Amino acid sequence: MPESVIIYPKQDKLLDSSIRQKAYSFLEKLAQDDSAPGLHIEPVHTAADSRARTGRVDQQYRALLFKLTTPTSTAYVVHGIYNHDDAYTMAAKVQLTIKRTQGLAVGA
C-alpha cells in the first residue's frame, strides 16, 4: 500500500502534552499504512460527511479524519484528536469543504 498524505493543522497548544506524542505516533503510522490493524480506521455512520473516519490514538482518544481518495492516492485531513465520544459527536456536526480556487481542504 502506498503511503498516505496527511494534512494536519498545528494543534500543539490544543493537545495536552500527555497525548501529543501518541498523536504524532498515530499520524506516522497512518501515513505509512492506513490499513494497519492497530489504527482502527473506521467510517462514522452518523457523520455529516461520508468521508469522515475515526482512528484509535489510544484507549481514550480518537482522531477525527476525512479520507480523500483518487485512483492513485489517498490523503487524510485531520480535524482533531478528541476523547472517544467527543470524536463521534464532532463527526455528526462537521463537513469538509474544498476551496476550489486554492485547492485547500477546510473543515467547516
Sequence and secondary structure as in RCSB ss.txt:
>XXXX:A:sequence
MPESVIIYPKQDKLLDSSIRQKAYSFLEKLAQDDSAPGLHIEPVHTAADSRARTGRVDQQYRALLFKLTTPTSTA
YVVHGIYNHDDAYTMAAKVQLTIKRTQGLAVGA
>XXXX:A:secstr
    EEE    TTTS HHHHHHHHHHHHHHHH TT GGG  EE TT SSTTEEEEESSSSEEEEEEEEE SS EE
EEEEEEEEHHHHHHHHTT  EEEETTTTEEEE 
